[in-house]
Amino acid sequence: MNLLSTLTRSAFSFGGSATMASAQVSERASYEHEAVQEAVRQAKITLNPHGKTRFQNMGYWTDGTTTFDDAAIALTRVVAEAAEFCDGDRILDVGCGFGDQDFVWIEEHSPERLVAVDINPAHIEVARETARDRNLSDQLEFRVASAVDLSSLEETFDKVVSLEAAHEFMTREAFFSEAYRVLSSGGRLVTTDLLPLPGRKVQHFTIHPANNYSRIVYAEKLWQAGFVNVKIQSLRELVLKPFEKYMETLVHARGLAGKWWTFKRRRLNSQVDYVLAIADKPVTSAIPEMHCPMGPF
């Protein structure tokens, strides 16, 4: 092959790669725009009509938990415990919604800094206003940003968390790579997430098709991103099932339309798992293991 043909082939290859990358960015932007519009539609369904918060998670329903507020706060504490939040930590919350969990973490763990990002500008504006009202703007920063493009964050974090959001990202795998990049050496990623039960494939309205895989694949993708000490635990019995019972008590679950809506949710969620995932970024000086150190499945 002569030099001209080599250069020509390289130019076409580069141009093709650039075109493909541009198409992927465009596709992601379109998907995220639609996700924001869907969030606006879903906001009409009030999860917490009698409470004081705007949590968007399903909650952690142990014995004695009677209100959605209590269950949602309990889940934020499960994540904080798994992440081992400490005074002075620098924490990044990805897919923060209205940021209710961030205010719990600020009050209970005194991080040095907490940055929370979401693609929905309406969510971020509400969260910023709440932070101003509570005089927490110096410690708690809310930004509009994509989970799969955190390039606007010119800093590293000790902990990265994502509370019930990563299944919607395009893609979860891209988020893992970004989380790894912005974590400091020895940092930790913790997610709570929705995925199919073992052996199932589902068409769930919130799970992006590219994220429709099992716990084992989930762990493999974390390892491929560079993480070690991967552990994944199902919380389905204390999250998904009791949350479904709670949803059936709400106004929009009543009447014929409500019964049909409830039936569809039950059918979908009967095939879905709810997991807590923990993964560590290796300490820089450590030699990474050459196998996937998976936790219990």
C-alpha positions as CSV (number, residue, x, y, z in Angstrom):
1,M,0.0,0.0,0.0
2,N,1.5,3.4,-1.0
3,L,1.6,6.5,1.2
4,L,-1.3,8.2,-0.6
5,S,-3.7,5.3,-0.1
6,T,-2.6,5.0,3.5
7,L,-3.3,8.6,4.1
8,T,-6.6,8.4,2.2
9,R,-7.7,5.4,4.3
10,S,-6.7,7.1,7.5
11,A,-8.6,10.3,6.6
12,F,-11.7,8.3,5.8
13,S,-11.4,6.4,9.0
14,F,-10.9,9.6,11.0
15,G,-13.9,11.2,9.2
16,G,-16.0,8.1,9.8
17,S,-15.2,8.1,13.5
18,A,-15.9,11.8,13.9
19,T,-19.2,11.4,12.1
20,M,-20.1,8.4,14.3
21,A,-19.2,10.3,17.5
22,S,-21.2,13.3,16.3
23,A,-24.2,11.1,15.7
24,Q,-23.9,9.5,19.1
25,V,-23.8,12.9,20.8
26,S,-26.9,14.0,18.8
27,E,-28.7,10.8,19.7
28,R,-27.9,11.3,23.4
29,A,-29.0,14.9,23.3
30,S,-32.3,13.9,21.7
31,Y,-32.8,11.1,24.3
32,E,-32.0,13.4,27.2
33,H,-34.4,16.0,25.9
34,E,-37.2,13.4,25.7
35,A,-36.2,12.2,29.3
36,V,-36.7,15.8,30.6
37,Q,-40.1,16.0,28.8
38,E,-41.1,12.6,30.4
39,A,-40.0,13.9,33.8
40,V,-42.4,16.8,33.3
41,R,-45.2,14.4,32.4
42,Q,-44.4,12.1,35.4
43,A,-44.4,15.1,37.7
44,K,-48.2,15.2,37.4
45,I,-48.3,12.0,39.3
46,T,-47.7,13.0,42.9
47,L,-45.7,10.4,44.8
48,N,-46.0,12.3,48.1
49,P,-49.3,14.2,48.3
50,H,-49.3,14.4,52.1
51,G,-45.6,14.9,52.7
52,K,-43.1,17.8,52.9
53,T,-40.5,16.6,50.4
54,R,-40.2,16.0,46.7
55,F,-38.2,12.8,46.8
56,Q,-38.3,10.8,43.6
57,N,-36.9,7.5,45.0
58,M,-39.0,4.4,46.0
59,G,-37.9,4.4,49.6
60,Y,-36.6,1.8,51.9
61,W,-39.5,0.3,53.8
62,T,-38.4,-1.5,57.0
63,D,-40.8,-2.6,59.8
64,G,-42.5,0.5,61.3
65,T,-42.0,2.7,58.2
66,T,-45.4,4.3,57.5
67,T,-44.8,7.4,55.4
68,F,-43.2,8.0,52.1
69,D,-41.0,10.7,53.6
70,D,-39.6,8.3,56.2
71,A,-39.0,5.6,53.5
72,A,-37.3,8.0,51.1
73,I,-35.0,9.4,53.8
74,A,-34.2,5.8,54.9
75,L,-33.0,5.0,51.4
76,T,-30.7,8.0,51.4
77,R,-29.2,6.7,54.6
78,V,-28.7,3.3,53.1
79,V,-26.7,4.9,50.3
80,A,-24.7,7.1,52.7
81,E,-23.8,4.1,54.8
82,A,-22.7,2.1,51.8
83,A,-20.6,5.0,50.6
84,E,-19.1,5.5,54.0
85,F,-19.7,9.3,54.0
86,C,-17.3,11.1,56.3
87,D,-16.9,14.7,57.5
88,G,-14.8,16.5,55.0
89,D,-15.7,14.3,52.0
90,R,-16.2,15.8,48.5
91,I,-19.3,14.2,47.2
92,L,-20.9,14.1,43.7
93,D,-24.6,13.2,43.3
94,V,-25.5,12.3,39.7
95,G,-29.2,12.5,38.7
96,C,-30.1,14.4,41.8
97,G,-33.7,15.3,40.9
98,F,-35.0,18.0,43.3
99,G,-32.0,17.3,45.6
100,D,-33.9,16.2,48.7
101,Q,-31.3,13.5,49.5
102,D,-28.5,16.1,49.3
103,F,-30.0,18.2,52.1
104,V,-30.1,15.0,54.3
105,W,-26.5,14.2,53.5
106,I,-25.3,17.8,54.2
107,E,-27.1,17.9,57.6
108,E,-26.1,14.4,58.7
109,H,-22.5,14.0,57.3
110,S,-21.0,17.5,57.0
111,P,-19.1,17.0,53.8
112,E,-16.6,19.6,52.7
113,R,-18.4,20.0,49.4
114,L,-21.4,18.4,47.7
115,V,-22.1,18.9,44.0
116,A,-25.3,17.6,42.6
117,V,-26.1,17.4,38.9
118,D,-29.2,16.6,36.8
119,I,-30.2,17.1,33.2
120,N,-33.5,18.7,34.1
121,P,-33.2,22.5,34.5
122,A,-36.5,22.7,36.4
123,H,-35.2,20.2,39.0
124,I,-32.0,22.2,39.5
125,E,-33.8,25.5,39.8
126,V,-36.0,24.1,42.6
127,A,-32.9,22.6,44.4
128,R,-31.0,25.9,44.1
129,E,-33.9,27.8,45.6
130,T,-34.1,25.4,48.5
131,A,-30.4,25.7,49.1
132,R,-30.6,29.5,49.2
133,D,-33.6,29.3,51.6
134,R,-31.5,27.1,53.9
135,N,-28.3,29.1,53.6
136,L,-26.5,26.1,52.2
137,S,-25.4,27.5,48.8
138,D,-21.7,27.7,49.9
139,Q,-21.6,23.9,50.7
140,L,-24.1,22.6,48.2
141,E,-23.9,23.3,44.5
142,F,-26.5,22.2,42.0
143,R,-25.6,22.1,38.3
144,V,-27.3,21.2,35.0
145,A,-25.2,18.4,33.5
146,S,-25.4,15.0,31.8
147,A,-24.4,12.0,33.8
148,V,-22.4,10.8,30.8
149,D,-20.5,14.1,30.3
150,L,-19.1,15.5,33.5
151,S,-16.4,17.4,31.8
152,S,-17.7,20.7,33.3
153,L,-16.6,19.5,36.7
154,E,-13.0,20.5,37.0
155,E,-12.4,18.7,40.2
156,T,-12.3,15.2,41.7
157,F,-14.5,13.6,44.4
158,D,-14.1,11.1,47.2
159,K,-17.5,9.7,46.6
160,V,-19.8,9.5,43.6
161,V,-23.4,8.4,44.2
162,S,-26.5,8.0,42.0
163,L,-29.8,7.4,43.7
164,E,-32.2,5.5,41.5
165,A,-31.2,7.2,38.3
166,A,-28.5,5.2,36.4
167,H,-31.0,2.9,34.6
168,E,-32.2,6.0,32.7
169,F,-28.7,7.2,31.6
170,M,-27.6,6.8,28.0
171,T,-25.8,4.8,28.9
172,R,-25.1,3.4,32.4
173,E,-21.8,2.1,31.1
174,A,-20.8,5.6,29.9
175,F,-21.7,6.9,33.4
176,F,-19.5,4.3,35.0
177,S,-16.5,5.6,32.9
178,E,-17.3,9.2,33.9
179,A,-17.7,8.4,37.5
180,Y,-14.3,6.6,37.5
181,R,-12.7,9.6,35.9
182,V,-13.9,12.1,38.4
183,L,-13.2,10.0,41.5
184,S,-10.0,10.5,43.4
185,S,-7.7,7.6,44.0
186,G,-9.4,5.2,46.4
187,G,-12.8,6.8,45.9
188,R,-16.1,5.0,45.9
189,L,-19.1,4.8,43.6
190,V,-22.5,3.8,45.0
191,T,-25.7,3.4,43.1
192,T,-29.2,2.2,43.7
193,D,-30.6,1.0,40.4
194,L,-33.3,-0.9,38.5
195,L,-32.4,-3.8,36.2
196,P,-34.0,-7.1,35.1
197,L,-34.3,-10.0,37.4
198,P,-31.8,-12.8,36.6
199,G,-32.8,-14.5,33.3
200,R,-35.3,-11.8,32.3
201,K,-35.4,-9.1,29.6
202,V,-37.9,-6.3,30.2
203,Q,-39.3,-3.3,28.4
204,H,-39.6,-1.1,31.4
205,F,-40.6,2.5,30.8
206,T,-37.7,3.9,32.7
207,I,-34.9,1.5,31.8
208,H,-32.9,2.5,28.7
209,P,-32.6,-0.5,26.3
210,A,-28.8,-0.3,26.5
211,N,-29.1,-0.8,30.3
212,N,-31.3,-3.9,30.1
213,Y,-28.9,-6.5,31.6
214,S,-28.4,-8.6,34.7
215,R,-26.5,-8.1,37.9
216,I,-23.6,-10.1,36.7
217,V,-23.2,-8.0,33.5
218,Y,-23.6,-4.9,35.8
219,A,-20.7,-6.0,37.8
220,E,-18.6,-6.8,34.7
221,K,-19.2,-3.3,33.3
222,L,-18.0,-1.8,36.6
223,W,-14.9,-3.9,36.5
224,Q,-14.3,-3.0,32.8
225,A,-14.5,0.7,33.8
226,G,-11.6,0.1,36.2
227,F,-13.4,-0.5,39.5
228,V,-12.5,-3.1,42.1
229,N,-14.3,-4.5,45.2
230,V,-17.6,-4.7,43.3
231,K,-20.5,-5.7,45.4
232,I,-24.2,-5.8,44.3
233,Q,-27.0,-6.5,46.7
234,S,-30.7,-6.9,45.9
235,L,-33.0,-4.6,48.0
236,R,-36.1,-5.6,46.1
237,E,-38.1,-6.9,49.1
238,L,-37.6,-3.7,51.1
239,V,-37.9,-1.3,48.2
240,L,-39.9,-2.3,45.1
241,K,-42.6,-4.5,46.7
242,P,-43.6,-2.2,49.6
243,F,-43.4,0.8,47.2
244,E,-46.0,-0.9,44.9
245,K,-48.3,-1.3,47.9
246,Y,-47.8,2.4,48.8
247,M,-48.6,3.5,45.2
248,E,-51.9,1.6,45.3
249,T,-53.1,3.9,48.1
250,L,-52.7,7.1,46.0
251,V,-55.6,8.8,44.3
252,H,-54.5,8.0,40.7
253,A,-54.7,4.3,41.5
254,R,-58.4,4.5,42.0
255,G,-61.2,3.8,39.5
256,L,-61.1,1.8,36.4
257,A,-58.2,3.7,34.9
258,G,-56.3,3.5,38.1
259,K,-56.7,-0.3,38.3
260,W,-55.4,-0.6,34.7
261,W,-52.4,1.6,35.6
262,T,-51.8,-0.5,38.7
263,F,-52.0,-3.8,36.7
264,K,-49.4,-2.5,34.2
265,R,-47.0,-1.4,37.0
266,R,-47.3,-4.7,38.8
267,R,-46.7,-6.7,35.5
268,L,-43.6,-4.6,34.7
269,N,-42.2,-4.6,38.2
270,S,-42.7,-8.4,38.7
271,Q,-39.7,-8.7,36.3
272,V,-37.5,-6.0,37.8
273,D,-34.8,-6.1,40.5
274,Y,-33.7,-3.2,42.7
275,V,-30.1,-3.3,43.7
276,L,-27.5,-1.4,45.7
277,A,-24.1,-1.4,44.0
278,I,-20.8,-0.5,45.5
279,A,-17.4,-0.2,43.7
280,D,-14.1,1.3,44.5
281,K,-11.5,3.1,42.4
282,P,-8.1,1.5,43.1
283,V,-5.5,3.4,45.0
284,T,-3.1,4.7,42.5
285,S,-0.1,2.8,43.8
286,A,-2.0,-0.5,43.9
287,I,-1.6,-3.0,41.1
288,P,-5.2,-3.8,39.8
289,E,-6.4,-7.4,40.0
290,M,-6.7,-9.2,36.7
291,H,-10.1,-10.7,37.4
292,C,-13.5,-9.4,38.2
293,P,-13.7,-9.2,42.0
294,M,-17.5,-9.5,42.2
295,G,-19.4,-9.5,45.5
296,P,-22.5,-11.6,46.3
297,F,-25.2,-11.9,43.6
